[in-house]
Amino acid sequence: MVPIILAGTSAPVLGQRPEPDAFLNQQRSIEELVRTEREKLSPLTEDFEFDYGGYYSFFLFLFDDGVNSSRTFRRHDLRLWTRMGFDKGAHEIYARSRLSFIDFNPGDQYDDEDDVEGMNLERGFYKFNLAKAMAAYQDRRIDYNVEFKIGRDLTEFGTGLVLSTPLDQVSLRWTFDDYELTGLAGKTIGSSQDFDLSRNPERTRRSFLGVEGRYRGSERHEPFAYVLWQRDHISDNIPTLVQNYDYDSFYAGIGSSGELRTNLRYSTELAFETGQSYSTGAIRRKNNISAWAWDFELEYLFQSKGHPRAGIEYTFASGDPDRIISPTSTVGGNSSGFKDTSFIGFGYRDTGLSFAPRLSNVHVWRMGASFFPLEGHKTFDRLELGTNWFLYNKHHHNAGVSDPTATIASGWLGWEMDYYANWSITSDFSATARYGVFFPGKAFADRTTRTYLLLGLTWSF
């Protein structure tokens, strides 16, 4: 398995819980690797199928987050999963749990002690497939399909710019000819951390309702469009008489993915956000939200030994000039009586190993490449080497970004270079190494470089 990554962070702000945004963004990069490398499940074809397994990972992290010049911790993760299929895939049940132990060096932790998480349900759902049921029960083929899913799973609209997060959900997907329509009703997992770090919630409670449509009839392109409503139902542990908290948003997005020519892949998504939010110090009147985000990526796959690939990506998320301290929190956020133009989504993009900013009030340019240098070698056939280089700039130079140590009114946030090696030593044993260096720009008073190093091993069983 390709391991989980947790890394550099930023200084806390008023009311913030232990883990800052960058720490959570890098934690999410772990889940992306788990999803792409460990959730490639084979189709269900028998009347009854049962499978199970697990994997244990150990990681060593050393990094500078701009507050402490050196933090060191070790992370142990144990995941156990099981899967059952009935009637040739008409019914599927899947569950995956996780137990984690985080062991910081003395004085390096974000709270008062090391932490044990779990055993928690990470994924768990039941799925029904109408086309497979008709084939199993009536030996009929139908030219449409309906898939129903209920439970906890990763949920993604479009390319994941606005929504790409685990939800407790009910979803219904209808396909006919070249068209696909997906309906979603879900809510956040209560133990997840909210984007508003100035709050002190009992549990994160946000609900989602959305519809996405896709067209799959083109040979090279797959366009999509969606609408998504999000409502804030969070209750705070310590209510206050001088500040109300509520962030209700609506998103409309369009985009496409596919090939511009042979071996030249692309993806793009444009999203607009409206809704209402409270400004800092407000207890009655809400401000209107008017924000947007855009992402465009190109990747070329070379047809040569080593399977080299190279890509570029540009990601933009609008900011608000009033949000001097934080682009996402209520306290220190938007001023009363003004539109809130800071984009806040629930999606994911790779924004670097060390800096890892949240997508709000930021431009991010990425250029990367990877290859398998010893493809065909008995031992190093599946050794992958790669690099990503990033440039960061603010949308509004006088406004804040997710790293609160960027306190100077300058648009230049800096640049970063990341390197990685992933090695599948055997089918059951893998290793990874990741190294990143962030060079802060004029927006930081302390422009000392921030380094990040991850070493990890994973055993599957």
SULFEN-V150565 format. One line per field, one symbol per residue. ss: DSSP state (a for helix, b for strand, c for the rest). psi: psi as a letter, one per 20 degrees, with the letter a starting at -180 (. if undefined). burial: # if it has 9 or more other C-alpha atoms within 8 Angstrom, else .. Layout:
# SULFEN-V150565
ss=???
psi=???
burial=???
This chain:
# SULFEN-V150565
ss=ccccccccccccccccccccaaaaaaaaaaaaaaaaaacccccccccbbbbbbbbbbbbbbbbcccccccbbbbbbbbbbbbbbbbccccbbbbbbbbbbbbbbccccccccccbbbbbbbbbbbbbbbaaaaaaaaacccccbbbbbbbbbbbbbccccccbbbbbbbbbbbbbbccbbbbbbbbbbccccccccccccbccccbbbbbbbbbbcccccbbbbbbbbbbbbcccbccccccccccbbbbbbbbbbbbbbbccbbbbbbbbbbbbbbbcccccccbbbbbbbbbbbbbbbbcccccccbbbbbbbbbccccccccccccccccccccccbcccccbcccccccccccccccbbbbbbbbbbcccccccccccbbbbbbbbbbbbcccccccccccccccccbbbbbbbbbbbbbccccbbbbbbbbbbbbcccccccccbbbbbbbbbbbc
psi=qprqpqbqarqqrpjqrgorggghghhhhghghgghhikmqqqpirhpqpqrarqpqpqppprpjigpipqprqppppppqqppqqlkjhppppqprppqppnqqpiirhbirrpppapqogqorpppogghghhghjlqpqjrqpppppbprpppqcjjggonqpqorpqpppppdjqpppqpprqqphiqpqhniirmqgqonpqqprppqqpjiqhiqnqrqrqpppqokppqhnqqijpqppopqpppqqaqqbphrpinqrqqpppqpabqqqrpjqifpqqqpnrrqqppppppopmrqilqqqrqqppppqrphhmhgpihqgpjcqqpjqqojppoakapqokqggglqqnplqppppprqqrnhkpiqghkhkopqrqppqppqqgohirraioiimipmqhoharqpqqqppongaiiprqqpppqppnqaiipgokpqpqppppqqppq.
burial=############...#..#############.##..##.......####...##############..#####################################..##....#......################.......#################################..###########.......#####.##############....############.#.#......##.##############....####################..################....################.##############..#####..###..######################.##....#############################.################..##################.#..###########.
